[in-house]
Amino acid sequence: MKFLIIRFSSIGDIVLTTPVIRCLKQQVPDATVHFLTKKSFKNILVHNPYIDKLLLLDESWELMIHELKIEEYDYIIKFCQQHNLEDLPFKQKIYHAINNISNIVLCKNPDCNNSVNYKNSTIGYYEYCSVRCISSDPNIKKIKREKSIAKFGTKTPAESEIIKNKIVKSNNEKYGGNSPMSNKLIQYKSKKTLLKNYGVDSPSKSEEILSKRIKSFKNSGYKESYKKTSLEKYGVEHPWMNKDIHIKSIEKIKITKNNLLKELVINKLNSQNDELLDIDYDKRIIKAKCKNGHTYTINRHMLYSRNKLNTILCTICNPIYSGISGMEVSLLHHIKQVYQDEILSNERILNGKEIDIYLPKLKLGFEFNGLWWHSEENKPINYHIDKYDEAKSLGIDLIFIWEDEWLYNQESIKNTILDIIDIKMNNIHFELKFCSSDIYISNFGKIKEWIDPILKLRMNLETYDSGFIIINN
């Protein structure tokens, strides 16, 4: 036989219930006794040998009620009156007497039966027991809905295009994207917090977060509430069990997905000044015209991938499976825009080794270093310095551009390339106090000191850079 004893306060009253617990265990065969109290009184009962299970109320009544229902008690012994005026402090009793209030004041939300907190003798009681009860009050919801319809023409302000556009505008001004999570700093902070608290960089990778979500969903009673609402509105347990609603929902989802796809495609094409010509929504194929006048087709996944990597979208300017990476193609395209003379690609002029992009008239070469192929696993420690030395012996200045720098610092690198080409074309010579080893050219003066190749961590891959530093004479 299972008993639940309830007493929420106070210390002395809880102590006085202990003889009842002892008698139940001694006089009722096979009695199982559970005791429900507030978390703050845990230490009074936690070592009582006659209590089989101690239940502690923290904040959420809903979770506790769900747990109690599962236990299926035979008897519940309640040693407290939830709305007993005798438990009130003296000042509140005075307030009740002056204002002729004979009962405990309850939450204004009709779906809640909790008491509300007392503020002071001037204000009296709060109207609601919590912020959640304010927002879930059917009357408040109705007022908000009516105001929103009158002002925006939608049930909630968030559904209004005006508010959506304001949010997007505000996020772009503040974070540089349509949402805060599009900001690299916010992403970094989010990952840092997740790593600190859960040891993962994404919530979906944490078993703890997943189990909390599942438990919260199960305890929320959402499923039953959803069924009840659906039965009242549509006569079925789930709206999609109604054939007409099912068809309408599918069409609505399809239209929404197509509109979202079109918006995303236009934004990505605009980033490279390409023009949208057509979209095959069923096959997810985009037809567009690039700024060079080529009409090309590209599927959605390749469009997203190329846009994310800051590479040329056009499949004619940047052919699929061309043998070189899309980012190297975008580097070559940039150099062609700022330099009009002869440009060679993948020329094997360094004892069988090739230079990715070579400007023979200037004796200037560019190496695009993909992180995987140029990591410690795939290239020996002196690979880059040896290649630099071979180029130098032929009078060629070789510039190394790393994938991560092109990906995240592209504009700065483009400006540096423009400066270097200008220096070489005009045969300008000067010395720099500081210079990255990967962008050194002979015009910048002599190398005064050599050091071993530097091991760097780039996007979780270890790479050895060219291996020298520039110091003024």
Secondary structure by P-SEA (a helix, b strand, c coil): cbbbbbbcccaaaaaaaaaaaaaaaacccbbbbbbbbcccccccccccccccbbbbbcccaaaaaaaaaaacccbbbbcccccccccccaaaaaaaaaaccccccccccccccbbbbbccccccccccccaaaaaacaaaaaaaaaaaaaccccccccccaaaaaaaaaaaaaccccccccccaaaaaaaaaaaaaccccccccccaaaaaaaaaaaaacaaaaaaaaaaaaccccccccccaaaaaaaaaaaaaaaaaaaaaaaaaaaaaacccccccccccbbbbbcccccccccccaaaaaaaaaaccccccccccccccccaaaaaaaaaaaaacccccccccccccccccccccccccbbbbbbccccccccccccaaaaaaaaaaaaacbbbbbbccccccccaaaaaaaaaaaaaaaaaccccccccccccccccccccccccccbbbbbcccbbbbccccccccc
